[in-house]
Amino acid sequence: MDMPILLGTIDLSPAGSNSKLLLGDLNGDGRMEILAVQANGGIDDRYVPHQVEAMTAFDLDGTVLWQIGVPTEDPGGFGSDFPAQIYDIDGDGFHEVLCVMDKKFKVIDGRYGTVKREWDLPDDEAHDCIIIANLRGKDRPEDIILKNRYEKMWALDNEFNLLWSYEGNLGHYPWVYDFNGDGHDEVMAGYDMLDHKGNILWSCKDLEDHADCIWVGDVDGDPANGVEVVIGGSVTVMYRWNGEEIWRYEGSIESQHIALGKFREDIPGIQVAGLDRIRRGNENGKDGLFLLDAKGNEIWKENRTTKGWLTIIETLHNWNGEGKDHILAYRRGGGVYPALYDGYMNIVVQFPVDGYVIHGDLLGRGVEDVIVYTNQLASIFSSREGDVRTGMKDRILPQNKRLYHSTLYPGGELEPRIYSAYKPQQDLIPKVNQLEYEMDLPSGNYDIMITFGSDEEDSHVEVLQVQGRRLMLKDIQTNKGEYIKYDFTVNVKEGLLNIIAKGLSPAVKNIKVIKVEDVPTIYLAGDSTVCDQEEAPWAGWGQCLPVFLKRGIAVANHAYSGRSTKSFIMEKRLQVILDSLVPGDYLFIQFGHNDQKLGTFHGDPFTTYKENLMVYINETRKRGANPILVTPVHRRNFDEKGKIVNTLGDYPDA
């Protein structure tokens, strides 16, 4: 079991008791801040929604940045959501706080805690939660959905004009997603799917009570089917986005929480983690975790022996930088502290304090950190040592969708893992005729989607290179106001992605990086004529190969200058490739130049050289991959008639 590292603690007492914490880079300093939200008391929150009583912003040092409202000694509890989110709703580059206070919808400047704008609510009880959506097909979400506890919701634009309203069985927290790819979000409103105009498209059948949480993702791993919708409530059920029920799991009493993730590498598709509220009641209450496969079959179910029935679960991705999904479970009760579970029901990380949990990339390091909090104290944990006083000084940390859809009934979406979708001015380092982007990532294959162009001027990218000088695209030209999208697949080694756009006036609007599995990889083993050469004008053919390939095929170039069939094996370079090969991959093998040279690593063409090549071939086939022999390229040596001279002797024939 891994031990989390305590990075620091924060005294939350200035915020008052019963505060719910939100995360966001409020002041633009390149690290997350904490917003403590206290709800009003004196209501029955089973039926009446909360308003915000007070909010207090802290930096990670524990300094109070600002406070709005006055904390009460009689706050509301966690029986329903708190109507507050952190999001840049006006597009000015800084995050605002959206909340309902004093029966007003308020937009508060995240830097200073001052009210920028406010409006009357469309209804006295339109403040159970705040959902940010893209209903009008804009470049970014700018619309707002409010709801009462269970029956009615209101959709508004960012000027608070009413777009539509809807009445139905809404559940706790409707989820918005562009299911049909038309640029507008649809709304999974409890058991009803609505289009972006609030018209009902289809409804779930034969489900009782209400939807407790909703997840969206390509669960079955077949993109031709689109994404699926998984709902936790009276049962756990999965629908295609067009309304076809795929399966339902009825092995639970009350499926209070679910979470999607790749929790098991040995099982196809995505897995569905769940929390079964088996028996309600403070004294005898009991719940238990469970895990389903992509077809709804039960993999395991927890037989809990301790008391506790109010567990919340979420998916936590990339705790330690390895790109894995874990099941985060907290509020367990019975002396069971918050923990990360793997797909085998093992606790892999146990946090040493109890409380509610929020999580995010606090310092822009590419890993997910965890904050466990009580009424008085927030404890910051990470898998890595770090200084909470420092962050990414050159950019504001983006607010991902999970963070600006904060809820006590956490739903979410699990597409292929999106690592970045930043604006270029935030993450591209301008140089003379060059834009460069770097990102720390777990090693593996990634789909890269780049949009080229600018509203300011014409653009010309002569070459786009990755991982140093690996050629991916050539000659991309756009006119002012025109945008062109390209995509390709890249193999990342040693945890670093590097992208460079060169040209007379290169312009990149955005870059999206998505972790992909199950794509064929072409591995290259060879010498200087194959490898990624670091400096121009030299280049191996291996670094030019990707420009001829479509998205969905990755090239992993392991070739290295000066190597022969023998030295490549002795230096364990071949073993590194063999350890990564999976069935369906390819290994391109090209040697000869250095086998020809006399010395320790010489190989005779028809004996040692040929025998070594058979090692490459046989070991590749053992792993279900495909060996391809590439004839060594000739040196640039010509006779008096301009004909190529064979300087490789018998090696091409061997």
N, C-alpha and C positions, 0 to 999 in steps of 0.2 A: 504494500500500500504506500502510495506517495504521500509525503507530508507537505502541505501547502506552506508557503513562505509568507509571514506576516509583514506587509510593507508599511503599515501604520494604522492608527486608530483616530477616530474623530468623535469629539464630544457633541452629541446631538441635543443636549438639554436646551439650548437656546430656541430650538424649533418646537418645543412642547412635546407632550407624549402622543403616542399612537400615530406618528407620522409615517407616511409611505414615501419611499425614496425613488426618485427618477434620476437618470443619468443623461448628461449632454455637455458639450463644450460650450458653456454659456457665455464665457467672456472671450473666446477666440484665442486662447493661449496654447492650443495644441495638446491639451489634456482634458479629460472629462471633469466636470464639476458635479456636485450632488445637490439635488433640489429636494428638500424635505417638505412634503405636502401634508398638512393637517386638515381633516375634514370636520364638518360641523356635527355636533351631537344633538341629543334630544329628539331623535326621529327613530322610527322603526325601519331600518334600512333593508328589511326584507321586501318592503313595498314602496318605500319613499327613497328617492335617490339623494346622495350626498351633494353638498356644495363644498367649496374650499373655504376654510376658515382663515388659514394663514399659510404662507410659504416662506421658507428660509433657504437661501443658497449658500453652500459651503464650497471652498476649494478643497483639494485633497490634503492640504496641510491642516485643515480644520478651521481655517479662517472664515468667519461669516462675511460674505460678500454683500448681501442685502437681505432684507426681510420686508414682506408686504402682508398686511393684516396683523392681527394680534393673536398669538397662540392662546387657546382657551384651556381651562383646567377641566373642562367636560367635553372632550372631543368625541367624534364618532369613531366607530370601530371598523374592522375590515370585513363587514358583512356584505358590502357592495363596493363597486369601483369608486375611485376618486376622480372627478372630472378635471384632469390636468394632463398636458402633454408638452414635450419640448420639440419644437420644429420650426424651421425657417419658413414661415407661412407667406411672408411678403417677398421672398427672394432677394433680400438685400445682402446675403452672404453671412448673416449672423442669426443665431437661433433665437427664436422667441419662446415664451411660455404661454400656452393657450390654456385658459381655465375658466371656470364658472365661479364667480364670487358675487355675493350680494344680488343674486338674480340677474347678473349681467354676464355676457360672454366677453372676456377680456383678452387682449393681446398685450403681453408684457415684454418689455425689452429684457432679454436674458442677461445683458451686460450690467444693467443698472437697477433692475427691478421696478422701473417706471412704466406706467400704463401708456401704451402707444395708441390703442383704439379700444372701443367697447361698444357693445350693442345689446339691445333688449333681446331676451330669449323668445323663440317662436311659441313657447308654451311654458307655463310655470314649472313643469317637471321635466323639461327637456335638458337634463343635465346628469344623466346616469353615467355617461362616459363620452369621450370625444374620439371620433374616428376621422382620420385624414385620408382623403381619397382623390382620385383623378377622374371625376365624372364627366368633365367637359372636354376631355381629350387634349389637355395642355401638355407642354414639355415636361412638367413635373406636377406632383399632386398639389392642388391649391384649394380643394373643396373640403367641406366640413360636414360630418354627419353627427347629429345629436340624437339621443333617445331617452325615453323614460325607462322605468325599470324593465318592463317586458313587452309592452303592447304597441308602442308607436315610435317612429323615427322621422327625423326631418333632415333633408339634405339642403345645404346652403353653399353659395360660392364664397370666395374670400372677401367679398364686400358685404356678406351676410344677407344677400338676397335669397329668398326661398326658391329652390329648384323644384322640389317635390316633397311629399310626405307619404308615409306608408304605415298601415296598421296590420299587425300579424303577430305570430308567436316568435319574437325576435331573439330569445335567449339572452345570454349575458353580453357577448361582445361580437357583433357581426364582423365578418372579415371581407375586405375588398381586394379584388385581384382582376387583372385583365385576362379573363379566361379565353376569349375568342380572338385575342390579338388585334382588336380594332382600335387600340389606343385609348379606350375608355374602360374604367374599372366597372366590373359587375359587383354585386353585393350579395354575399351569402348571409342573408338575414335570418339567423336561426335555422329553421327548416325550409326556408323559401329562398330561391335564387331569383334575384332581381336584375334587370338590365340597368344601364347607367341613367335611365330616365325614371326609374322606380317602378317599372312594369314587371309583373311576375312572369318568369320564364318557366319555372317548374317548382314542384314542392316534393319534399321527402314524404314517403308513405309509411303509415302505421308506426309512428314514433310517438312516445308519450312524453309528458313533462315538457322540457325545453332543452335547447342546445347549450351545454356548459362551455364547450370550447370547440374551435374550428381550425383545422389545418389543411393546407393546400400543398400538393407536391406530386411529382411523377413517381408514384409509389411502385407501380409495376415495372418501371424501367423501360417502357415502350413509348417513345415520344410521339409515335403515330396516333396514339390514343389521347394525346394531350395530358393535362394534369388531372389528378383525382382530388376529391374533397373528402376528408375524413372528419367525422363529427363525433364528439363524445357527449353523451347525455344519458338517456335511459338505457341505451346500448351503445356500442361502438359500431359505426356503419360507414362504408365507403361508397361514394358515388362517382361516376364519371362527371365531368363538368357539364355535360349536356343533359343530365338527369337520370341516367341509367344506374340503378343500384347494382353494385358488384358483389358485395358481401356484407353481412352483419355478424358481429360477435356478440353472442348473448350469454357468455360465460361470466358476466359480471352483474352485480346487483345494481350499481349506479356508476357509470363511467364518468366520473367527475372531471378528470383531466386526461388529456392525451398529448403525445409529442411524437413527431416524426424524426427519424434519423437513420444513418447507416451505423447501427449499433453492433452489427455482426457482419464480418467480412465473409464468413463461410455460408451465408444464406443469401440467395438472390434477391435483388430489389431492395426497397426501403423497408425498415421495420417500424411498427407502431407500438410505442410504449404507452401504457395506460395506468390509471390509478382507480381502483375499484373501491368505492365507499361502501363497504360491506354492511356496516352497522353504524347508525348514527347514535350519538350520545356521549357526553363528556366522561362518564364513568366506565361505560362498557363499549364505547365506540371502537371501531376497528376498520382499517383499510388495508390495501395491499397492492403492490405494483404488479403489472403483468406486461408481457411482451408478445406481440403478434407478428407473423410474417406478412409479406405483401398480399397474400391471399386470405388473410384473416384467420389463419390457423394459430392456435395458442402455442407458443414456444415454451414459456414458463409462467408461473404465477407464484407470487410471494405468499408463503404461509406465515404471516406475521404473528409473533408471540408477545410483543409489547403492546401497550395501549396506544391509541392514537387513531384519529379518523379524519384529520383535516389536511393531509399532505397535499402539497402543490408540486407538480413536476413540470420540467421544461427540458428542451434540448440545449445542451451547452456544447458548442463546437470549438475545437482547437484550444483546449486548456493549456497544453504543454508545447504547442507548436508543431505537433505531428499530424494535424489535420483531422483528428478523430472526433466522432460524436459520442457524447456521454449523456446519460440520464441524470439530470440534476433534480434531487428531491429534497424538500425542506418543509418546515412546519409539520414535522412528523409526529411530535409528541412522544410521550413514553420514554423520555431520556434519549431518543435517537436524534443525533445532531445532523445538520445538513451534510450531504455527501454526493459524490459523483459515482454512478454505477455504470459498469460496462454491460454489454449485451448478454452476459452470462449470469447476471444478478450479483456480481461481485462488487464490493465497494473498492474503488481504486483511489479515491481521494476522500478523506474524512476531515471536515473542518472542525476545529477544536472548540467552537462556540456555537450556541444555538441562536436562532432568530430567523427573520425573513431574509431573502436573498435577492440581490440584483447583480447583474453581470454585464461586462462589456470590455472593450479594449481601452483601458483607462488612459494609457500613455502613448497610444499609436504605435505599439510594438508588434502588432500582428498576432497577438495572443489574447485569449479571453481571461480577464481577471474577475474576481468574485468579491463582493462586499456582503458580509453577514451583519445584520443590524437588529438592535433592540430599541426600546424607548430612549435609552441614554447613550448608546455607543454603537458606532459603525467600525467594523474591523475589515481591513483591506487585505486580501490574500491574492497570491499569484503563484505560478509555477516557477517564476524567475525572480531573481533579485532585481530590484529597481528602486529608483528615487522618485517618489510621488511629486516632488517639487519640479520635475522636468517633464517636458512633453515634446511634441513635434512643433517646434517654434515657427516653422515656415508655413504652416497651414492650420486652418480650423478643422478639427476632427469631424468627419461626416456623421450625421445622425441616421443610422440605418433604420429600416422599416420596423424592426422589432422594438427598437428603442422609442420610436414615436408612435407606437401602438402599445404602450404600457397598459397592462390590465392585471387584475387579480385572477383572471381566467385566461391564462396565456395561450393564445393560438399562434399561428405563424404560417410560414411557407418554406418549403424545402425544395427549391429548384436546384439544378446543378450549382454548386457552391460559388456565389459571387464574391470575389475578394475585393474588387474595386469598381467604382463607377464615379470617379471624381471629375470635377471640372479641371480643365488643363491648367488654368492659372493657379490651382491649388497644389498640383503635384508634378507638373512638367517643368523641368529646370531649363530655362532658355539659354542657349549659347548662340554663337554666330552661325546662322544657317543650320541650326540643329536644335531639336527638342529631345530631351532625354528623360526617361522615366525608370525608376528602380523600385522594387518591392520585395520584401522578405516573404518567402512562401515556402511551405513544405515541398520537398522534391516530388516530382510527378509530372503528369501531363495536364495542360491547361488550354482551353479555348480562349483565344483573344479576339475581342470584337472592338474595332477601332472606327470611329467616325472622323473623317477628315473634312476640313473646311473652316470658313470663318465668315462672320457677318461684316468684318472690317475691310477685307481685301481678298484678292485672288490668292490662291495657294498652289504651291508646287512642291511635292515631296518626290525627290528623285529616287531615293531608296529608303526602305524601312528595314532595319536590322534588329535582331534580337540576340541576346546572350553574347554580346561583343559585336561580331560582324557577320552573324548568320543571316543571309539574305531571305526576306519573306515577301516583299512587294517591291515593285518598280513603277516609276513614272505615274504618280497620282496627281492629277490636276483638277482643281475646282475653281469656279468663278465665285466672286463675292456673293455671299448669301446662299451658296450651293453646298450641299453636304453629300458625301459618298461614304458608304459603310463597307468595310472589308472584315473578313474573319479568317482565322487560321489556327492551327494547333501547334503548341510549343512544348518541348520537354524541358523541364527545369531541373538542373542539378545543383547540389550544394546550397539549396535554399534561397536562391536569388534570381529574380526575373529582371532583365534589363531590356529596354526598348529604346531605340534611337531612330528618329525621323530626320533625314538630311535632305536639303534642297535649297533652292533660291529663297523660298518663303514658305517654309513648312508650317502647317496649321493643323492642330488636332483638337477636336471638340471634346471628345471623351474616349475613355478606354475602359472596357469591361473585361475582367479576368475571371474565368470560371473553371474550377477544378473538374476534370472529367475522368471517368473510369472506363475501362473496356474499349479503349480505342487502340487499334494496332500501332505498334511502335517499331520503327526501323532503326536498329542499332547498327552503328558503324564501327568496325575495327580496322585500323590501318595506320598509315604513316603520314608524313608531312603533305603528301599529295591529296590526302583525304581530310585531314583535321581542320578545325577552326583556327585559322591563322589570325593572330591578334593585330597585325599591322599591315596596311596597304603598301604596295600593290599586291602582296602575296595573298593567295586564297587556295584552300583545298576544295575539291569538288563537293565534299560533304557539306560545307557551309553554304553552298549554292543550291543543293538539292531541294530544300523546302519550298523554294519559289515555284517549283513545278508540281507541287502536291496540293490537294484540296484540304479543307478543314476536315478533321476526323482522322488524320494520319500524322503521327508525331515522328520526329527524327531525333535520336539520342546519339550524338557524335562523340564517341569515346576514342577516336583515333588520336595518335600522338606522334609528333615529329621524331624521326630517328629510330622508330621501332621496327623490329622484324617479327616474324611469326613466333620466334623463340623468346625474345625479350618481352613481348607483349604478354606472354603466358607467365614468365618468371616474375614479372612485376605485379602480378595478380590483376592486371587490367581486364583480361578475359574473364576472370572469376567475377568481377564486379558486374559485367554484362550478364553472365549466366545466372547470377543471383536475382536479376531483375526480369529475366525473360519469362513470359507466360505464353501459353498456347495461342497461336495466331500471330505472334510477333515475327520479325525478320531480323537476321543478322547478315549484313553485307560485309564481306571479308576481302580486303585487298592489301597484299604485301608483295614484296619482291625486291624493292629498291635496296633495302638494308639487309635482307637475307643474302644478297649478292656480295656484300662487302665482307672481306675476310676479317676474322676476329672472333671474339667470344660468342657473338650472336649470329654468326654465319650459318646458313642452311643450304646444303647442296640441293639443287632443284629437284632431282628425282629420288632423293632419299629423305633427308631431314626436313626439308621444306615441305615436301608432299605429305610426310607423316604428321607434321604439325598442323597442316591444313585439315587433315582428317580428324584431329582432335577438336578443332573448331566445329566441324560439320557434325560429328557424332554427338558432342555435348549439347549442341543446339537442338538436334532432333530429339534427344532424350527429354527435353523440356517442352516438346510439342511445337517448337518454333521452326522457322524455315531458314536454313542457311543458303546464302547466295554468294557464289564466288565471283569476284570482279577482277578481270584481267588487269594487271598493273599498267598504269598509264605510262606512255613513253616519255622520256626526257626530251626537252626541246633541242634536238640535235639533228641537223639536216646535212645532206650531201650537196655537191656542187649543182645538182639539178633541182634542189629544193625538196627532195624527198626525205621523209623521216628515216633516221638511222636507228636500227634496233640496238639499243645499248643494254638491254635486259637479258640478252642471251637466251637460255632455255626456260627461264622462269615463266613467261607467258604460256608456253606449251605445257609446262608442268602443272 
